[in-house]
Amino acid sequence: MKTTVESSGLPADVYSAKCPTRQVLDHISGKWTILVVDALLEGTLRYTDLSRRIEGVSQKMLTQTLRGLEADGFVARTVYPTVPPRVEYDLTELGRSLAEPITALRQWTETHINEIERARARVTSEAGKAPEPQHGRAGRGQPSLDRRRCAAAPFAG
């Protein structure tokens, strides 16, 4: 049975440019969203804890990601009346429902990284040049991949 979008009365269809499911899919499939949700699966975290856990995320992107996740109902933000104010983030029930697909995506990526790197190297050697990076824009405000950390400290989640 197909879900009907309450705001339009039409069936949910991510292939339709006008369907709000497209916007949600775009949001939950973003790099920072996936990493924030995956980090919060470990439990409630403060902003600084998230910032330390997710290397390479700028303050602006982390703030935007958390605001978007809160607006979509995936994250609950709790402010405690202390000086300075203490703010904590936790997944809502809806946010926790993303656990299975996000964990599967992270595990798949970590499992297949060597195959992917070999394929990239093969394309690079065949073409005689380096392929354009798909996401990380080293040199434009984004850090390049630190292979030492990746090799020395794999995620054990």
Secondary structure, DSSP 8 states (H G I E B T S, - for coil): ---B-TTT-SB--TTSTTSHHHHHHHHHTSHHHHHHHHHHTT--EEHHHHHHHSTT--HHHHHHHHHHHHHTTSEEEEEE--SS-EEEEEE-HHHHTTHHHHHHHHHHHHHHHHHHHHHHHHHHHHHTS----SS--BTTTB----HHHHHHS----
